[in-house]
């Protein structure tokens, strides 16, 4: 199902009420609609999914296993839409908050919400219209309905294009989450039939890219060929914003401390220390017993000044009561770091895992200089709320297994062989 073919939210709303009340008649009363209209909505939804959602019995309408899976996802979808409706009402002093359990009709048009997200993304009305094969007036009309219904101004024009207002940013957060949950419905149903499918988007930070993520993806796609993996290598702050919006499924890499109110939680998988790397024929490559003082005049490749790893590096020199050296290059790009190390006498402060293959081949070496208390926790950052898609859950299990199989120096294994064997139905001896 493509982005432009998402399920009808109004039909899902009718289905949810029928499932909760056990009756199309009671659902129709709650929706102030005719029973025939509710029954038609359910039938159209079943047709779109190609699955029966209810067992129709004299005692009422009982959800099938497929219906229960759809209902579980609906709870997340309509929780976001309900929260948006309440927030929009609260922004308007004279607007009455919607009654508990009710949702305003202006928020139940899937295409309208998609058009809003497209305009927010493209910031250009012709492009947004083109992405749906509709006219610019149709886009304007969709936005007017949302602004009229919410009582909020969602966009303003600027020299940089059509930009979201502050209220529009919050509106987008809830709408984006709801639509991303909606995309998972077909994948939830496929899982019931033993098929893991769909796309998973991983926020890939540097410490997870070299070994963990490639190994996990290889394992995942071999076991579940219907899964498509997308990686996002943006800066941490950008990844967090996209994670909160539901645009990425989780972040893999060095963990940061998250405030309790952030809506995120971390899962530590392993810990790895920082090392000093140089090319194999570097003047210091074969020198034993180096000290931090011996490296204060080196040409350093370092993380950016605001990166946690940079603070760990600088602490080594403070510990020795030496002024921390100015970097020759500041970068987190492994291709740049690799190229500079192989062609110059520069030294990089990184995790050895990041350039594992170059160290394994002997092109790069770890200098014999002690770094103290530089362990970085590596793991997963996920939204505290929400239900991961089947593809995301399978990806997370593959990552856990990939971590359990890592045994380079400095790595602390966090998952037991028994745990990963249970996840993937493997012989524990094959995990070792």
C-alpha positions in Angstrom: 0.0 0.0 0.0 1.6 3.3 -1.1 1.6 6.6 0.8 -1.3 7.7 -1.4 -3.4 4.6 -0.8 -3.8 4.7 3.0 -7.0 3.4 4.6 -10.0 5.6 5.1 -9.9 7.0 8.7 -13.7 7.5 8.8 -14.2 3.8 7.9 -11.7 2.8 10.6 -13.5 5.0 13.1 -16.8 3.2 12.4 -15.0 -0.2 12.6 -13.5 0.7 16.0 -16.9 1.7 17.4 -18.5 -1.5 16.1 -15.7 -3.6 17.7 -16.0 -1.8 21.0 -19.9 -1.9 21.2 -20.4 -5.2 19.4 -23.2 -3.7 17.3 -23.5 -1.7 14.2 -26.7 -0.2 15.6 -25.0 1.1 18.8 -22.0 2.3 16.8 -24.4 4.2 14.5 -26.0 5.9 17.4 -22.6 7.0 18.8 -21.7 8.4 15.4 -25.1 10.0 14.7 -25.2 8.0 11.4 -27.5 5.6 9.8 -26.8 1.9 10.6 -26.6 1.2 6.9 -23.8 3.8 6.6 -21.8 2.2 9.4 -22.3 -1.3 7.9 -21.2 0.0 4.5 -18.1 1.6 6.1 -17.1 -1.8 7.6 -17.7 -3.6 4.4 -15.6 -1.1 2.4 -12.8 -1.5 5.0 -12.9 -5.3 4.7 -12.8 -5.0 1.0 -9.8 -2.7 1.1 -7.9 -5.1 3.4 -9.2 -8.3 1.8 -10.0 -9.7 5.2 -13.1 -10.3 7.3 -12.9 -8.1 10.4 -16.0 -9.5 12.2 -17.8 -12.7 13.0 -21.4 -11.8 12.7 -23.4 -13.8 15.3 -26.8 -13.4 16.9 -25.1 -12.1 20.1 -23.3 -9.4 18.2 -20.3 -8.6 16.0 -17.1 -10.1 17.3 -13.7 -9.1 15.9 -11.8 -11.8 14.1 -8.1 -12.2 14.8 -7.5 -9.8 11.9 -10.1 -7.4 13.5 -8.3 -7.6 16.8 -5.0 -6.7 15.2 -6.6 -3.8 13.3 -8.3 -2.6 16.5 -5.0 -2.6 18.4 -3.5 -0.3 15.8 -6.6 1.8 15.7 -6.2 2.6 19.4 -2.8 4.3 18.6 -4.2 6.1 15.5 -7.2 7.6 17.3 -5.3 8.4 20.4 -3.1 10.7 18.4 -6.1 12.2 16.6 -8.0 12.6 19.9 -5.0 14.3 21.5 -4.8 16.7 18.5 -8.5 17.5 18.8 -8.2 18.3 22.5 -5.1 20.4 22.0 -6.7 22.4 19.2 -9.8 23.1 21.3 -7.6 24.2 24.2 -5.9 26.7 22.0 -9.2 28.4 21.4 -10.7 30.0 24.5 -14.2 30.0 23.2 -14.1 26.6 21.6 -15.7 23.7 23.6 -13.6 20.7 24.0 -14.9 17.6 22.1 -16.9 15.2 24.3 -15.0 12.2 25.5 -14.8 9.5 22.8 -15.9 11.9 20.0 -13.6 13.0 17.1 -14.3 16.0 14.8 -15.0 15.1 11.2 -12.4 17.5 9.8 -9.7 15.2 11.2 -11.1 12.0 9.8 -10.3 12.5 6.1 -7.1 10.6 5.3 -6.3 12.4 2.1 -6.8 15.8 3.7 -4.2 15.0 6.4 -1.8 13.6 3.8 -2.1 16.8 1.8 -1.3 18.8 4.9 1.8 16.7 5.6 3.0 17.0 2.0 2.7 20.8 2.1 4.5 20.9 5.4 7.3 18.8 3.8 7.6 20.5 0.4 6.8 24.1 1.5 5.7 24.6 -2.1 2.0 24.3 -3.1 2.6 23.2 -6.8 4.9 20.4 -5.6 2.4 19.2 -3.0 -0.4 19.3 -5.5 1.7 17.4 -8.1 2.5 14.6 -5.5 -1.2 13.8 -5.4 -2.1 14.6 -9.0 -4.5 17.3 -7.9 -4.8 21.1 -8.5 -3.4 23.8 -6.3 -6.9 25.0 -5.4 -7.6 21.5 -4.1 -4.6 21.8 -1.8 -5.7 25.2 -0.6 -9.2 23.9 0.0 -7.9 21.0 2.1 -5.8 23.3 4.3 -8.7 25.7 4.7 -10.9 22.9 6.1 -8.2 22.0 8.6 -7.6 25.6 9.7 -11.4 26.3 9.9 -12.0 23.1 11.9 -9.1 23.6 14.3 -9.5 27.4 14.5 -5.8 27.7 14.0 -3.5 29.2 11.4 -1.3 26.3 10.3 0.9 28.0 7.6 2.3 31.4 6.8 4.1 32.5 3.7 7.7 33.7 3.8 10.6 34.3 1.4 11.6 30.6 2.0 8.2 29.3 1.0 5.1 28.2 2.8 6.2 27.5 6.4 4.4 26.0 9.4 3.4 28.2 12.2 4.1 27.2 15.8 0.7 25.7 16.0 1.2 24.0 12.7 4.3 22.3 14.0 2.4 20.7 16.9 -0.5 19.8 14.4 2.0 18.1 12.2 3.5 16.1 15.1 0.1 14.5 15.9 -1.0 14.1 12.2 2.4 12.5 11.2 2.2 10.0 14.1 -1.4 9.0 13.2 -0.6 8.5 9.5 2.6 6.5 10.3 0.6 4.3 12.6 -2.0 3.9 9.8 0.6 2.7 7.4 1.3 -0.3 9.6 -2.2 -1.8 9.4 -1.5 -4.0 6.3 1.8 -5.1 7.9 0.0 -6.1 11.1 -2.3 -8.3 9.1 0.5 -9.9 7.1 2.2 -10.8 10.4 -0.9 -12.8 11.4 -0.3 -14.9 8.3 3.4 -15.5 9.2 4.8 -12.8 6.9 6.9 -9.9 8.1 6.8 -7.1 5.6 6.9 -3.3 5.2 9.5 -0.6 5.6 11.6 0.1 8.6 13.5 3.4 8.9 16.6 3.4 11.2 18.3 6.5 12.5 21.9 5.3 12.2 24.5 7.1 14.3 28.2 6.5 13.7 28.8 3.9 16.4 26.2 1.6 15.0 26.9 1.8 11.2 30.1 -0.2 10.6 29.4 -3.6 12.2 26.0 -3.8 14.0 23.6 -2.4 11.5 25.0 -4.1 8.3 25.1 -7.5 10.1 21.6 -7.0 11.4 20.3 -5.9 8.0 21.9 -8.9 6.3 20.3 -11.3 8.8 16.9 -9.5 8.7 16.5 -9.4 4.9 17.7 -13.1 4.6 15.0 -14.2 7.1 12.3 -11.7 6.0 12.8 -10.7 2.3 9.6 -8.7 2.3 11.2 -6.1 4.6 12.7 -2.9 3.2 15.3 -1.0 5.3 15.9 2.7 5.0 18.7 4.4 7.0 18.9 8.0 8.0 22.3 9.3 8.9 21.2 12.8 10.1 22.6 14.5 13.2 21.2 13.2 16.5 19.0 16.2 17.1 17.3 15.7 13.7 16.9 12.0 14.3 15.2 12.6 17.7 12.7 15.0 16.1 11.9 12.5 13.4 11.6 9.7 15.9 9.1 11.7 18.0 7.1 12.4 14.8 7.1 8.7 13.9 9.0 9.2 10.7 11.8 6.8 11.9 11.2 3.7 13.9 14.2 3.9 16.3 17.8 5.2 16.6 20.8 3.0 16.8 24.1 4.3 18.1 25.7 6.0 21.1 23.1 6.7 23.8 22.3 10.1 25.3 20.6 10.8 28.5 16.9 11.4 28.0 14.7 13.4 30.3 11.8 11.5 31.7 9.4 13.9 29.9 11.1 13.4 26.5 8.8 10.6 25.5 11.9 8.4 24.7 13.6 5.5 26.3 16.9 3.9 25.8 17.9 0.2 25.6 21.7 -0.3 26.2 23.1 -3.1 24.1 26.9 -2.8 24.7 29.7 -0.5 25.7 32.8 0.4 23.8 35.9 2.5 24.7 37.6 5.2 22.6 41.0 4.5 21.0 43.6 6.5 19.1 43.9 5.2 15.5 46.6 5.9 12.9 48.0 4.3 9.7 50.2 1.3 10.2 53.4 3.1 9.2 52.7 6.1 11.3 55.8 7.3 13.3 54.1 6.3 16.5 52.5 3.1 15.3 55.1 0.8 16.9 56.0 2.9 20.0 55.0 1.2 23.2 53.9 2.9 26.4 52.8 6.2 24.9 51.2 8.8 27.2 48.6 11.5 26.5 51.4 14.1 26.7 53.2 12.4 23.8 50.2 13.1 21.6 49.4 16.7 22.5 51.2 17.9 19.3 49.6 15.3 17.0 47.3 16.4 14.2 44.0 15.2 15.5 40.8 14.2 13.8 38.1 14.7 16.4 34.4 14.7 16.8 32.7 18.1 16.7 32.9 20.3 19.8 29.3 19.6 21.0 29.5 15.8 20.6 29.6 13.7 23.8 32.7 11.9 22.4 34.6 15.2 22.2 34.0 15.8 25.9 35.4 12.3 26.7 38.5 13.1 24.6 39.1 16.5 26.2 38.8 14.9 29.6 42.0 12.8 28.9 44.1 15.9 28.7 42.4 17.6 31.7 43.2 14.5 33.7 46.9 14.9 32.8 46.6 18.7 33.4 47.5 19.4 29.8 45.6 21.8 27.5 43.5 19.8 25.1 44.8 20.1 21.5 43.0 21.9 18.8 41.8 19.5 16.1 43.1 19.7 12.6 39.8 18.3 11.4 36.4 18.0 13.0 34.2 15.3 11.5 32.0 12.3 12.2 32.1 11.1 8.6 33.9 7.7 8.5 34.8 8.1 4.8 36.6 11.3 5.6 38.3 9.9 8.7 39.4 6.8 6.8 40.8 8.7 3.9 42.8 11.1 6.1 44.2 8.4 8.3 45.5 6.4 5.3 47.1 9.3 3.6 48.5 11.5 6.4 50.1 11.3 9.8 46.9 12.4 11.5 45.5 10.5 14.5 41.8 10.0 15.1 40.0 9.5 18.4 37.2 7.1 17.6 35.7 3.8 18.6 37.8 1.0 17.1 34.6 -0.7 15.9 33.9 2.3 13.6 37.0 1.3 11.5 37.0 -2.4 12.3 37.7 -3.6 8.8 40.7 -1.3 8.3 42.1 -2.4 11.7 41.4 -6.1 10.8 43.3 -5.7 7.5 46.2 -4.0 9.2 45.8 -0.7 7.3 45.1 1.1 10.6 46.5 0.4 14.1 45.5 1.3 17.6 48.2 3.4 19.2 49.5 2.2 22.6 48.1 5.1 24.6 45.7 4.6 27.5 42.3 6.4 27.5 40.5 6.4 30.8 36.8 6.2 31.4 35.8 6.7 27.7 33.2 3.9 27.5 30.2 4.8 25.4 26.9 3.0 25.8 25.6 1.9 22.4 22.0 0.9 22.0 18.5 1.7 20.8 16.5 4.9 21.4 12.8 4.4 20.9 9.5 6.2 21.6 8.2 5.3 25.0 4.6 5.3 23.5 3.5 3.6 20.4 3.5 0.1 19.0 6.5 -0.7 16.7 5.6 -2.2 13.3 6.3 -5.9 12.7 9.3 -4.9 10.5 10.6 -2.7 13.2 10.3 -5.4 15.9 12.1 -7.9 13.6 14.8 -5.3 13.0 15.4 -4.7 16.7 15.7 -8.4 17.3 18.2 -8.7 14.5 20.2 -5.9 16.0 20.2 -7.6 19.4 21.5 -10.8 17.8 24.2 -8.9 15.9 25.4 -7.2 19.1 25.5 -10.6 20.9 27.8 -11.9 18.2 30.3 -9.1 18.5 33.4 -9.9 20.5 36.0 -7.2 19.7 38.1 -5.8 22.5 36.3 -3.3 24.7 32.8 -4.7 23.9 30.5 -5.7 26.8 27.9 -8.1 25.7 24.5 -7.3 27.1 22.2 -10.0 25.6 22.8 -13.6 26.5 23.2 -16.3 23.9 20.0 -17.9 25.3 18.0 -14.7 24.7 19.0 -14.3 21.1 18.5 -18.0 20.5 14.9 -17.6 21.7 14.3 -14.6 19.5 15.5 -16.3 16.3 14.9 -20.0 17.1 18.6 -20.7 16.8 20.9 -23.3 18.3 22.8 -21.5 21.0 26.0 -23.2 19.8 25.6 -21.5 16.4 25.3 -18.1 18.1 28.8 -18.5 19.6 
